[in-house]
Structure formats: C-alpha cells, structure tokens
C-alpha cells in the first residue's frame, strides 16, 4: 500500500518502525519494502476497511503477520496428513483363524490359506484321527500335478528318515485325485501344509496352510532294557501342551542368555507323571536299587528320545528345552536329554548335575553304588559334598561309562579330553 509522500505514514513489518512518505526501502533497517507493499499491504488494507481496525498499528501488523504464517503452516499440515491417510497403501488385513473341533481330543486353529478358504481341512476318525486337506473347488481342473508337503515340529517315529517332513506327489496321469491328500499320522503341535501346483501350460501356484493342534498329548514308549521289553502309555495334559506351544521364542532366548542351563532342570506335572510310571514299571520287572533305577531311566532317555538338532524343531541353533518340551516333541539334542534325565532323577529325590564337556553336555547323578556291579569301573565327578556318577545321555553307554575320548581322574576332580586336562567352562554344575 503506497503512502502519500507528505502526509501518509509508512510501516516496516521487519523492524516495526513507522515513517513518513513513500519508501522502497525502510529508512531505519534498510529492508526492501516493495514485496510487502505488493502482497501483504493490500491484504491488511482490505482487513482495515472491513473491520475498522487500524492496520497501520505496529502491534496489529506484527500480530496479523504471525496469524497468516500459522494459517499457512496449518494448511500444509492438513494437506500432508491427508496424503498420509489417503494416498499411502493400507496394510494387508490379517486373516482371522478358523477353529476346527476334534471330537476325540482338543481343537485345531487354522490360518494362512485355510483362513481364506483356498485350502480346506476335514477331520475323519477310523478310528484314529486323520486330516483330509484339499484345494478349493474353484481350482479343480486347473492343474495336472500337485506336490503336497506336511511339515511339523513333532518327531515322527514312524518316518525316521524324514521325521519332520512328509511329501506326496500326485499326478493327473496316474488318475489320482490330485486335489486332496490325507494326513494319517497327525501330531499335536504346529504344522504347515504346502501345495505346489503345476498347470499343463506352465502355470505355477503355491498354497500354504498353517495350523496348531491343541489337545492332550498321548504316546507309547517302548524299549528294551536288560533283556526285557518295557512299554507304557504316557499322557500330557492339554494345559501343559498349550504352555509349550505358546512359548515366546525371543523371550526364551533372552532368558537363556542370562541364566544357567541348570535352571531348566525342573519338577512339573509331566515329569511327576513320567517318573511315577517309570518307577512302577521298574519295580515290576527289576530288582530295586538306586544305581539300577538310575541306569534304567538312562536307557529310557537314550532309546526313546532321538538326538535331533534344535534347528529342526525350534528353528534356532541353540535352545535349552524344559523337560515338558522334550517330552512333547519326542526328541532333543544332548543338552535337552541331559536336562530331561536330571529332571526325572531329581523328582526321584536324587541330587543331580549337568556335566559340560567339549562338544557335548551330559548328566550326572548322586547314587549309592554299594553292592552295584558297576562300582568297580563307574566314573564319577566330585561335587562339593559327594561324587556324581556320570550318565551319558548322548550315547548308548550305561551308567558310569564315558566315551573313550573323555575321562576323569580317580578322585573325580580332573576331567580329560583326548588325554589332556580341561578346565574353564568345562566341568560339573550341580542343580
């Protein structure tokens, strides 16, 4: 807004000073006023005409400048928020699970391509539970070969070659019903169903269904000890099963990094039930003695729980399993089986420990060898108050025996590996 050179006053929005006459530059601070005159001046003049507010007042002008800045900034924020809300792609919806009741035991929670009905699951009973998995009817006729794969966390004792993995290839040339498959060895726990589908023209699709089978876990253990076949049926409660299946892996690995392995030797309902059944079976078939029962339990762990790396059933390189987890999955590495053995013997009332050796971890138990035939050769490791007899849960050796490259001094205080003394992180840790 131009000012009369003689009577009108000018105003500088930069320094807030008034002056007489028309100036392109402020006579006080020297700032260029031409843009102010062309842009901001007319706006303030219009406001003054309509509101009768003295827009030449320095305070009013500064206030209005601030208001205009705030309004422009707020408008920019609104535009940015609109873009963020409406122009960005929305996250993929999370498929809700489908629950299937199993009338004989528990239920199955299904997700993945089961949840969007690309895959279907039907339980049957004749009399054992079987699961029939099929592709949706909308895909029938589209493919000429489907490779069905079932993967589980639980060890399949009937398929020792691939205990966690079963595969069936179905080809239309064989006149098979390629669009469905029956899983007849269903196990408690997590499972993944994959269908690799191949069309005649080279089309390829893959469908993946995920599930968790919750319920009681029942299995039969059978092994030979001292010339007698021993067998019994064992059941784990559905609550203990659920606790195993709902473990937070990252939290467990964090806990594992901060504690000792001996903390995983625990008493639980599953361990109590197991020891009661083992003790009853032992009393029925054998002469009762501390050393004999400790050897009997050792043979049970060695024969009924195959040696399997943690990467197979826990999907990590190193995982210290509680005894309940080893019982549920039916397998374990050397650490897991040593923990299971110690837990059983602790429940029996014995003092136990874990013996850390190069390349392995085994168990040790404080038992009385009086009148025991193994007393002449049994190896023991000295604890604070007593001698702990070695129990090599990672081999088929009997109580008190060690593999040839391990040894212990007669007084139980020095460990050897390949003839050389070992110290440091190796040795006995009592529970």
C-alpha positions in Angstrom: 0.0 0.0 0.0 1.6 3.2 -1.1 1.8 6.1 1.3 1.3 9.8 0.5 4.8 11.3 0.4 3.9 14.2 2.6 1.0 13.1 4.9 0.8 9.3 4.9 2.8 7.1 7.2 4.6 4.1 6.1 5.3 1.0 8.2 8.1 -1.6 8.1 7.0 -5.1 9.1 10.6 -6.1 9.7 11.6 -3.7 12.4 8.2 -2.4 13.3 9.0 1.3 12.8 6.7 3.9 11.2 8.0 6.6 8.8 6.6 9.5 6.7 6.5 9.3 2.9 6.8 6.5 0.4 10.0 4.5 0.5 11.0 1.3 -1.3 13.5 0.6 1.5 12.9 1.1 5.2 14.8 4.2 6.3 15.6 2.5 9.7 16.6 -1.1 8.9 17.1 -0.9 5.1 14.8 -3.9 4.3 13.2 -4.0 0.8 9.5 -3.0 1.3 8.3 -3.5 -2.3 7.1 -7.1 -1.9 5.5 -6.0 1.3 3.6 -3.3 -0.5 2.6 -5.5 -3.3 1.5 -8.6 -1.3 0.9 -8.0 2.4 -0.1 -4.4 2.1 -3.3 -4.9 0.1 -4.4 -7.7 2.4 -4.0 -5.6 5.5 -5.7 -2.6 3.8 -8.7 -4.8 2.9 -8.9 -6.0 6.5 -8.8 -2.5 7.8 -11.6 -1.4 5.5 -13.9 -4.2 6.6 -13.1 -4.3 10.3 -12.2 -0.7 11.1 -9.0 -2.0 12.8 -6.0 0.3 12.5 -3.8 -1.9 10.3 -1.0 0.7 10.5 -0.5 -0.1 14.1 2.8 -1.9 14.5 1.3 -4.4 17.1 -1.6 -5.2 14.8 0.6 -5.7 11.8 3.0 -8.0 13.6 0.1 -10.0 15.1 -1.5 -10.4 11.7 1.8 -11.5 10.1 2.0 -14.2 12.8 -1.6 -15.3 12.2 -1.1 -15.6 8.5 2.0 -17.7 9.0 0.2 -20.0 11.4 -2.7 -20.4 9.0 -0.4 -21.3 6.0 1.6 -23.8 8.2 -1.6 -25.4 9.5 -2.9 -25.8 5.9 0.3 -27.5 4.9 0.0 -30.0 7.8 -3.6 -30.8 6.9 -2.6 -31.5 3.3 0.3 -33.7 4.4 -1.9 -35.6 6.8 -4.5 -36.2 4.0 -1.7 -37.6 1.8 -0.5 -39.9 4.5 -4.0 -41.1 5.2 -5.5 -41.4 1.7 -2.6 -41.7 -0.7 -0.5 -44.4 1.0 -1.4 -48.1 0.6 -3.2 -49.6 3.5 -1.6 -52.6 5.3 -2.7 -56.1 4.3 -5.5 -57.3 6.6 -4.6 -60.1 9.0 -6.5 -63.2 8.3 -8.6 -64.5 11.2 -8.1 -68.1 12.2 -10.6 -70.9 11.8 -11.2 -73.2 14.7 -11.9 -76.9 14.0 -13.1 -79.0 16.9 -11.6 -82.5 17.1 -14.2 -84.6 18.8 -11.6 -87.1 20.1 -9.2 -84.6 21.5 -9.0 -80.8 21.5 -9.1 -78.5 18.5 -7.1 -77.1 15.6 -6.6 -73.4 14.9 -6.1 -72.8 11.2 -4.6 -69.7 9.5 -2.8 -68.9 6.2 -4.6 -70.3 3.1 -7.1 -72.2 5.3 -8.4 -68.8 6.5 -9.2 -67.6 3.0 -10.7 -71.0 2.0 -8.1 -71.7 -0.7 -7.4 -74.8 1.3 -9.9 -76.9 3.2 -9.4 -79.3 6.1 -11.8 -82.2 7.1 -11.1 -84.4 10.2 -12.1 -88.1 10.0 -12.0 -90.9 12.5 -11.5 -94.5 11.5 -10.8 -94.9 14.4 -7.6 -92.8 14.7 -7.7 -89.1 13.7 -6.9 -88.4 10.1 -7.0 -85.0 8.3 -8.0 -84.6 4.7 -6.7 -81.5 3.1 -8.0 -80.3 -0.2 -7.8 -77.3 -2.6 -11.0 -75.2 -3.1 -13.3 -76.4 -5.8 -12.6 -73.3 -7.8 -9.1 -74.7 -8.6 -10.3 -78.1 -9.7 -9.2 -78.8 -13.3 -6.6 -76.1 -13.3 -3.5 -78.2 -12.5 -2.1 -81.6 -13.7 0.4 -82.1 -10.8 0.4 -81.2 -7.1 3.1 -81.8 -4.6 1.7 -81.9 -1.1 4.1 -81.4 1.8 3.3 -81.7 5.6 5.9 -80.2 8.0 5.6 -80.5 11.8 7.5 -79.6 15.0 6.9 -83.1 16.4 9.2 -86.0 15.7 7.6 -88.8 13.6 9.0 -92.1 14.9 7.4 -94.0 12.0 9.4 -92.0 9.5 12.9 -91.7 11.0 14.4 -90.7 7.6 12.4 -87.5 7.4 10.8 -87.2 10.9 9.5 -83.6 10.5 8.6 -83.8 6.8 6.3 -85.8 4.6 5.8 -85.4 0.9 3.3 -86.8 -1.6 3.4 -86.1 -5.3 0.1 -86.5 -7.2 -0.1 -86.5 -11.0 -3.2 -86.4 -13.2 -1.5 -89.1 -15.4 -1.8 -91.6 -12.6 -5.6 -90.9 -12.4 -5.2 -89.8 -8.8 -7.5 -87.3 -7.1 -4.7 -84.8 -7.1 -6.7 -82.1 -5.4 -6.8 -83.7 -1.9 -4.4 -85.6 0.4 -4.9 -87.4 3.7 -2.6 -86.9 6.6 -2.9 -90.1 8.7 -0.2 -89.6 11.3 -1.5 -86.4 12.9 0.6 -85.0 15.8 -0.1 -82.4 18.5 1.6 -79.0 17.8 2.3 -76.8 14.9 2.1 -77.9 11.3 2.4 -76.4 7.8 0.6 -77.8 4.7 2.1 -76.7 1.3 0.6 -77.4 -2.1 2.9 -76.8 -5.1 0.5 -76.7 -8.1 1.7 -77.1 -11.7 -0.5 -76.5 -14.7 -0.2 -78.0 -18.2 0.7 -74.7 -19.8 3.5 -74.0 -17.3 1.4 -72.2 -14.7 2.6 -72.5 -11.1 0.8 -71.6 -7.9 1.6 -72.4 -4.3 -0.8 -72.5 -1.3 0.3 -72.6 2.3 -2.0 -73.5 5.2 -0.8 -73.2 8.8 -2.3 -74.9 11.9 -1.8 -75.5 15.5 -3.3 -78.7 17.0 -4.1 -78.2 20.7 -5.1 -81.1 23.0 -3.8 -83.8 25.2 -0.6 -85.5 24.1 -0.6 -89.3 24.3 2.2 -91.5 23.2 3.5 -95.0 23.8 7.1 -95.6 24.9 8.7 -98.9 24.2 12.4 -100.0 24.6 14.5 -102.9 25.7 16.5 -102.9 28.9 18.5 -105.7 30.4 16.8 -108.3 28.2 13.2 -107.2 28.9 11.0 -105.1 26.6 9.4 -102.3 28.6 6.3 -100.4 27.4 3.9 -97.9 28.8 1.5 -95.2 27.6 2.1 -91.6 28.7 -0.3 -88.7 28.6 0.5 -85.0 28.9 -2.3 -82.6 29.9 -3.7 -80.1 27.4 -2.7 -77.2 29.6 0.9 -78.3 29.6 0.7 -78.8 25.8 -0.7 -75.3 25.4 2.1 -73.8 27.5 4.7 -75.4 25.3 3.0 -74.3 22.1 2.6 -70.7 23.2 6.2 -70.1 24.2 7.6 -66.7 23.1 10.7 -67.7 21.4 12.5 -64.3 21.6 11.8 -64.0 25.3 13.1 -67.6 25.9 16.3 -66.9 24.0 16.8 -63.7 26.0 16.2 -65.6 29.3 18.6 -68.3 28.1 21.4 -65.8 27.6 21.1 -64.6 31.2 20.8 -67.8 33.2 22.3 -71.1 33.8 21.3 -74.3 32.0 20.7 -76.0 35.4 17.6 -73.7 35.8 15.9 -75.8 33.2 16.0 -78.9 35.4 12.6 -78.6 36.9 9.8 -80.6 38.5 6.4 -80.4 36.8 3.2 -82.4 36.5 4.5 -84.1 33.3 7.8 -85.1 35.0 6.0 -86.3 38.1 3.6 -88.5 36.0 6.5 -89.8 33.9 8.6 -90.8 36.9 5.7 -92.5 38.6 5.1 -94.6 35.5 8.8 -95.4 35.1 9.2 -96.3 38.8 6.1 -98.6 38.7 7.4 -100.4 35.6 10.9 -100.7 37.1 9.6 -102.2 40.4 7.6 -104.7 38.3 10.4 -106.0 36.2 13.7 -105.5 38.1 15.4 -105.7 41.5 15.1 -102.3 43.3 18.4 -100.4 43.8 19.4 -96.8 43.4 22.0 -97.5 40.8 19.8 -99.9 38.8 17.0 -97.4 38.6 19.3 -94.6 37.5 20.6 -96.8 34.8 17.1 -97.8 33.8 16.0 -94.2 33.4 19.2 -93.5 31.4 18.3 -96.3 28.9 14.8 -94.8 28.6 16.1 -91.4 27.7 18.7 -92.8 25.3 16.3 -95.1 23.4 13.0 -93.1 23.4 14.3 -89.6 22.5 16.3 -89.4 19.3 19.2 -87.0 19.0 17.9 -84.0 16.9 19.5 -80.6 16.5 17.5 -77.6 17.8 17.3 -76.2 14.3 14.7 -78.8 13.3 12.0 -78.4 15.9 12.8 -75.0 17.4 14.1 -73.3 14.2 17.2 -71.8 16.1 20.7 -73.0 16.5 20.7 -73.4 20.3 17.6 -73.8 22.5 17.5 -75.1 26.1 14.3 -77.1 26.3 12.4 -77.7 29.5 11.6 -81.4 30.1 8.0 -80.9 29.1 9.0 -79.6 25.7 11.3 -82.5 25.1 8.5 -84.9 26.1 6.1 -83.2 23.7 8.3 -83.1 20.7 9.7 -86.6 21.3 13.3 -85.7 20.7 16.2 -83.4 21.7 19.8 -82.6 21.5 22.4 -83.6 24.1 21.5 -80.7 26.4 17.8 -81.3 26.2 18.1 -85.0 27.0 20.6 -84.3 29.9 18.0 -81.8 31.3 15.2 -84.4 31.0 17.2 -87.1 32.7 18.2 -84.8 35.6 14.6 -83.7 36.0 13.4 -87.3 36.3 16.1 -88.2 38.8 15.5 -85.0 40.8 11.9 -85.9 41.0 13.0 -89.3 42.3 14.8 -87.5 45.1 18.4 -87.6 43.9 20.9 -84.8 43.7 21.9 -84.2 40.0 24.1 -82.0 37.9 25.0 -81.2 34.3 28.5 -82.1 33.2 29.8 -79.8 30.5 32.4 -81.4 28.2 33.9 -80.4 24.9 31.3 -80.9 22.1 28.6 -82.3 24.5 26.7 -81.9 27.7 25.7 -85.0 29.7 24.1 -85.7 33.1 25.5 -86.8 36.5 23.6 -88.2 39.5 24.5 -88.8 43.1 23.6 -92.5 43.7 24.8 -95.2 46.1 26.9 -97.8 44.3 27.1 -100.1 47.3 26.6 -103.7 46.1 26.3 -102.5 42.5 28.4 -104.3 39.9 29.3 -101.0 38.2 31.1 -99.8 41.3 34.4 -101.3 40.0 34.5 -99.1 36.9 31.9 -96.3 37.2 33.3 -92.8 36.6 32.3 -90.0 38.9 32.8 -86.3 39.1 33.4 -84.7 42.5 30.8 -82.2 43.7 31.0 -80.1 46.9 29.7 -82.8 49.1 29.6 -86.0 47.1 30.6 -87.9 44.0 28.2 -87.6 41.0 28.2 -90.7 38.7 28.2 -89.8 35.0 25.1 -90.6 32.9 26.0 -90.1 29.2 22.6 -89.3 27.8 24.1 -88.6 24.4 25.2 -92.2 23.8 24.1 -95.8 24.4 26.6 -96.3 27.3 25.4 -97.4 30.7 25.6 -95.5 34.0 29.1 -94.6 35.0 30.6 -95.0 31.5 32.2 -92.4 29.3 33.1 -92.3 25.6 36.8 -93.2 25.1 38.0 -89.6 24.4 36.6 -88.4 27.8 38.0 -89.4 31.1 38.0 -88.3 34.8 40.7 -88.8 37.5 40.2 -91.4 40.2 39.4 -88.7 42.8 36.8 -87.2 40.4 38.4 -83.7 40.4 40.2 -83.6 37.0 38.5 -84.0 33.6 40.3 -85.1 30.4 39.6 -84.8 26.7 41.8 -86.7 24.3 44.3 -87.2 27.1 44.6 -83.5 28.1 43.2 -81.8 31.2 40.3 -79.5 30.6 39.3 -76.6 32.8 37.4 -73.3 32.4 33.9 -73.6 31.2 34.1 -77.4 31.4 33.0 -79.3 34.5 30.1 -80.2 36.7 27.4 -77.7 37.6 25.2 -79.1 40.4 21.5 -78.3 40.2 
